[in-house]
Amino acid sequence: MSDRRLDAWIEAFPVPAGAPFQPRPQGDGVTDGLYTVAALYDRLEPDNPGSWDRTYDHAAYVWFVDPATRKPRRLHLAEAIAARIHDAHISAAIDRYLRQGRTKVVGFMGGHANSRGEAAYRQFAAMARTLRRKGLQIVTGGGPGLMEAANLGAFLAPFADDELDRSIETLAGADHSPDRAGWLRTACETRARLLGGDWKAAAPAGSRNLGIPTWHSGDEPPNLFATAIGKYFYNSVREDGLVGVASGGLVFGAGAAGTVQEVFQDVTRNYYRSPGERPTPMVFVGRDVWDPAARGGEVFAQDPGRLPAYPLVCELAENGGFSDALMLCDDSEEMVRFLEAADLSAGGARTLAETRLARGERHDAV
């Protein structure tokens, strides 16, 4: 089948009965194939706690995930094809988005459960704002917690410095768990204040940043501070893309299993990088989080809030020749300087297609 015939078949592929999404995302609120807050939260009423249930975002989650198991349900063939076509279009749209940005991409990874009032939340937001002001692109997993913090920081880049504390003061009134309605409401209030009274309005160009969430974890809706949202159905595709596009480095904050998975995905990419390819910088935020035994002994290391992965990462980095790409730190300014100095991608952003080609994989953008 020729590419032209295949493209025509994909274009004409019907939406399966009952599916609440378009295989090729487009329409109101969709920008060049990526979702916006206005598109995903089309029917959200900030003062109506039950209104999220009527949004595009929630409808897609309910369609994809079995409510009993909270895992993706078994799809019929046509449904599975439609979901895969959708995700292929999202990957292609992310590639276009990154090419438009031209500059390096810094990814922020961290837990979804971190409170908006935590010091770590503010630290992530401040670092992302600084890097965005320096012209770098910011990408996160698009969810609550530290992911939201980094999207918020990038969003605030063109606004006055005092807006960071002002925004966090508003947002800290409600966390995603247990108050999802309040979490959404305070985010809408913050957006409305910054965007002339309309929380669905487009943000200024200087706020440009990307979130890459998934409906696999759809009970955690996407945060409202990513100006472009590449939301996937399949988490495996999402995770590969999320780590792969970070041409300017990855920042790892406290989290849980998902964050640790992302750490070792990036370790694997650096370890098996192509000849002549420079490793991606890996910045670990918090010595007591990532290497607690170095200062607190074995009991401290076994604290459930700690993730003692850094020593193993160092061993792999030494064997793989990328020790210079690692930083374990608590100081935000030092971490920003480390990322700013990393000269990894003279051509700017690394797209999903370029990442896969470098690994010898074929990627056909839709």
N, C-alpha and C positions, 0 to 999 in steps of 0.2 A: 504494500500500500504506500503510495507516494505521500510525502509530507503534506502536500496540499489537500489530498483526500482525507488524511488523518485529521488535519486541522478542521476541515469541514465537518467531519464526524463529531469531533469534540465540541465544536460550536453548536451543533444541532442536537447534542445529547439532551434528552428530555429530563426535566426535574421529576424525580420519583414522586409518586402520590404521597402526600402528607409531609414531604420534606419542606421545612420552613426557610431554606436558604437557596441561593443561586450557585450552581457549580462555578460560574465565572462571576465573582463578586463585582457588582456595578450598580449604579443607581444613586438614589439620594444619599448623600453623606459619605459615599465611597470615593476616595481620591486615588486615581490611577491604579485601581485594583486593590488598594489597602483600605481597611475599615477606618472610620473615625469614631470618636465618642458619640457624635450625633447619629451615626448609623447603628451602632450596637445598642445604644440606649434610646432608641427612637420613641418609645412610649413611656419612658421613665418620668414620673412626677416626683420631684425631690421630697415633697411633703406628704406623699402617699406611700407608706411603708410597703404595701403590697404591689406596687406598680412594676417592680423589676420583673415580676412573673409574666408580664405582658410584652417584654422587650424582645427584639430580635435575638439578643445574646442569650437570654434564658430559653427561648424557644429552640434554638439550635442545640443547646445543652440537653434539654429534655429529650429531643429527638435522638441524640447520639448515645446517651448514657442510660444504663439500666438503673432506675431509682432504687432497686432492692440491693444490688451489688455495688453501686457507684462505680462500675466499670463499663467500658464501651459495650453496648449490646451487640448481639449477633446480627449483622446487616445482611439483607438480601443482596444478590449480585449487583443489581442496578443501583441500589443505595450505596454500596461500597465503592462502585466506580464513580458515582457522583461525588462522594466525599473525597476520593483520591484526586479527581479532576480539580475540585475546589482547592485542595492543598497544593497541587502543582501550580495553579494560578497564583496562589499566595506567594510561593517561592519565587516565581517570575516577577511578581510585583515588588517583593523585597529587593531583588536584584536591581530593578529600575530605580527604586528609591535610593539605594546606596550609591549607584552611579551618579545620580543627581547631586548627592551630598559632596562627592569628590574627595573628602578628607577621610582620615582614619576613623575607625569605629572602636569605641571602648565599651565593653560589655560589663554590666554590673549584675552580679549574681548574689543572692542571699535569700534568707527565709521569708516566707509569707506571713509568719505569725508575729513578727516584730512589731511592737507598739509604736504608734506615731509619736508618742511622748518620750521614747528612748533616745539616749545620746547617740546610739548607732544610726538611728533614723536621720537625725539632723546631720551627722557626719557624712552619710551617703549623699544626702541632698546637696550639701555644700560642695562636696567634691565634684559631683556631676555638674553643678552650676558652673564651677570654675573651669572644668574641661570644655563644657559647651561654649563658654565665653571665649575660650582659646581657639574655637573653631572645630573642635572634634565632634564627631557624631556620637550620640549616646543611645545604647540599646539595652533593654532589660527583658526579663521574662514576662513583663506586662501585668503582673498580679499585684496583690497587696504587699504590705511589709516593706522590706528593704528595696524590693523592685519598684514599688510606688515612690519611695523616697528618691531614687535616682531619676525617675521620670519627672517627678516634681521639680527637682533641682534644675534639670535641663529646661523644663517649661519656664522656669523663673529667670533664665539667663538674661533676657532683655529688660527685665523689670528692676526696680530700685532694690538695693541691698536689703533694706529692712523688710521687704516682702517675704523673705524666707522665714523669719521669726513670726511675722504676722500670719502667714499661711499655716505654719505648724501649730500655732496657737488655736486657730480655728479647727484644724483637722484633728488635733489631739482630743477633742471632745468625744470622739467615737472611733473605735477600732473595728475592723472587719468582723472579727469574732470577739464577742457574741452579737454585735450590733451592726449587721450588714446595712440596714436601712439608714442608720445614722452615719455610717461610713460613706455611703453614697451621698447623703444629704449634705454633709460638711464639705465633700469634694465639689459638689455643685455650687455651694455657696462661695467657695474659694475661686472657682473658675469664673463665676458670675462677677465677682468683685474685680477680677483682673481683666475681664473681657467686656467691660462696658455694660454689665447687667444681664447678659445672655450667656448662660453656661454652655449652650451648644454652639456658640460662635467659634469660628476658626481662630486659632492662636496666631500671633505674629511670627514672621519667618525665623526670628532669632530663637523661638521656643522649640524649633523642629527637633523631634526625637522619636524613637521607635520602640514599641512594645511588641513582643512576640509571645502571646499567651496561647492557651490550648483549651478546647472544650473537654478534653479528657479530665481536666480539673475544673470543670465549669461551675462548680458550686462556689468557686472563688472568682467572681467576675473581674474583668480587667479594670485596672485603675483608670482614672479619668485624666491623667496628665501626660500620657503618650499622645502625641499629635497624629501619629500614624500607627495603625494596629494591624499586624499580620497574624490573625488568629487562625490556628490550625485545628483540625479534628484530631489528627494522629500525633501523639506526643513524641514518638520516636523521630518523626520527621522534624518536628519543632525543635527538639533538643539538639539534633545534628546541625540545624541551621543557626540556632541561637549561639552556639559556641563557635561555629565555623566562620561567622561574619566578623568576628572581633579582631580586625587587622591591627588595631592599636593596643590591644591588651585586654585582660579580664581582671576585674576586681571582685574578690570573693569575701563576702561578709558572713557573719554567723548564720547558720541555717540548720538544715537537717539532711536527710538522705538525698534529696534532690540536688542540693548544693554540692554535696560530696560527689555525686555522680558527675556533675558538671566539671568539678576539679579534675577528676581522672579522665574524663573525655578530653580535656585540654592537654593533660599530661601525655596521653596517648598520641595526640596530634603532634605535639612537640617532639616526642620520642621518635616517632616514625616519619618525621618531616622529610621532604624530598632533598636531595643533595643541593647545597647552595641556598636552601630556604632558611630564613632566619626564624628562630622560635618566637612565639607570641609571649609577651610579658605576662606574668602571673603575679598579681598583687594580693596578698593575704592580709586582711584587715583584722588586727587584734592578736597579739602574741598569746594572750591567755586563752584565746579561742582555739587557735590552730597548733600551738606548741606549748600546752600548759605544763607539761612535765619539766620543761626547761627552767621554770621558776617556782613551781608549786609542788613538785613531787608526784608520786604515783596516785595518791588519793585525789589530788586536785585534777589530775589527768582523767580520772574516771567520772568526774562530774558530768551528768547528762547534758549540760549546757556547753560542753567542750567538744571539739572535733580534732583530736590529735593526729591529723593527717600530714602535717608539714614535714616531719622527719622522713616519712616514706617518699613524699614528693621530692625531697632533696636527694635521696638515694637514687631515685630514678633519673633525676635531672643530671646528677653527676655521671651516671652511666650513659645517658643520652646526649651529654654535651650541651646542656642548656641551663646550667646553674646560674649564669649571669642574667637569665631572664626572670629570676625569682626575687620577690621582695616580701618579707614579713615585717609588718610595721604597725604602729599606732598613730603616727603623725600624718595628718592629711596633706600638709604642704609637701612633705617629703615624698609621699606617694604620687602626688600630682607631678612633681618634678621628674620622678622616675618614668612615668608614662609619657610625659611631654618629650623627654629626651630620647625615647625609643624610636629609632629610625628604621621602621620595619617595612614600610609600604610606600615607596616613592610614587607609585601611581594612585595612591589614595585608598579608597574603600576596597575591600575584597568582597566580591559577591559570592553567593552560594555556588554559582556555576564555576567560578575560578577556583574556589576551595576544592571542589570535587575533582576538577581537572588536574589540580596539583597532586591529588592522591591517586590519580590514574582511573578515576571513575567517570562515567559518562553522565552528563546532565543535560537533558533537552528541555529548555524553558518552553512553557506553553504560551 
